[in-house]
Amino acid sequence: MRQLLCILALAFVSFHTNAQAKTGEDYFLGKWSVLLKGIPQGDTRMIFVLEKKDGALTGVAQDTSGTLIAKLDKIDMKDSSVTVYFTAQGYDVNLVLNRKDDDHVTGSLMSMFDAEGERVKLSPKTVAAKLD
């Protein structure tokens, strides 16, 4: 009985450790679908891909079809928010994204337009294709 309790306790601790939420840059790494609300061209959805290369944060902004809009010029990371800087339609802009929960963010573009986004999760088929 004592062994069973020890095994259950270890399993619980292991599960709890693995289930803890990502923080800081680990949270923001990946692909995010962000809806920019109220901009002059109308509500616009963009995809932001943030990754770490050679120890530095890099990324791109894409349209919903995956076409490159801009490379991110600069990324400022805080524990629960990220600010990305890029050029779009001839303007230098910044987008602040604040963590809302494990897979959602809120924020603003240029402190004027609301933004909300969600993590783009890869399907098992996409993951398998990337491994091939």
N, C-alpha and C positions, 0 to 999 in steps of 0.2 A: 504494500500500500504506500509505504514511504517513497519507494522508487517511482511509482506512478505520479505522486504529487510533485516530486522533483522534475520529472520529465514534463509534466504539464506547466510547471512554473518556468522552466527553460523555454518551452515552446511559446508561452505568452510573452516573455521578455524579448525573444527573438522576433516575434510578429510585431510587437509594439515598436521596437527599434527600427524595423524596416518600414513601418507605416508612418513614421514621422514625416511631416511635410518638409519639402525642400525650402531652403532659405537663400537669400542673397542672389548671386548670379546664377546659382544652380536652378533656382525657381524660374528665372526668365529665359534660360537657354531653351532653344527649340523654335517652333513655328507658331505664330499667333495670328489669328484672323481678327482684325480690328475694324470696327465700324466708326467712321468719323462723321459726326452729325452736324448738320447745319452749315457746312462749308458752302461757298458761293456756287459751286458746281452741283450741289445737292449732296445728300448723304452718300458717302463713298466707303466701300470696303477695300481694305488693303491687307496684304499679308506681310508680316515682319518676321524674318528669320534671323535669330541671334545664335551665334556659336562662338566657341573658343578655339582659336588657332594660335599655336606657338605661345600660349599663355596670355594672349590678348583677346579681348572681345571684339568681334567683327559682326557684320550683318548686312542684310539687304532689305529693301522694300520692294514688294512685287504687287502686281494687280492680281485679281482673283484667278486669272488663267496661268499665273506663274511667270509672266513676263516681267523682266527687271524694270523697275521704275527708277531706283537709285541705290547706290551703295551708301551705307550709313557712314557719315564722316566721323562721328564721335558717339560714344556710348558712355553715359555717366550712370554708375550703378550704386544704389543704396540698398539697405537690407530689404525694404519692402516696396521699392520703386526703382524704375529705370527711366532715363531720359535719353532718347535717340535723336540725333541731329542728321539732317539730310537736306538735299536740294530737290525741290519739286516745282515744275513749271517756272523755273527761273528764280524761285524764292528759297532762301535758307529758312528752314522750318525746324521746329522741335516738337516732339511728342513725348509727353510724360505718361507713363503707365504705372498705376498703383495696384498692388496686389489686393484682390477682393476675397478670393478663396483659392483652393488648390488649382483650379483651372480657369479662373476668370479675372480680368483686370478692368479697371476704370481709369479715366484720365482725361487729358485735354491736349489739343493741338494748339500750339502758340498761346496757351492760356485763354483762348477765345472760343474754341469749339470742343464740345464734349466728345469723348471717345469711350467705347466699351469693347472689350475683346474677350476671346476665349482661345484656349490652347487648341491647336490642331493636333489631334491624336492620329498616329499612323495606324492603318488597318493591318491586320496580320499578313495580308497579301502584299502590301507595300513593303513591310519589313522583310518578308521572304525575298522579294525582288531585289532589295538593296543588298542582301547578303550574298546573292548569286554573282 
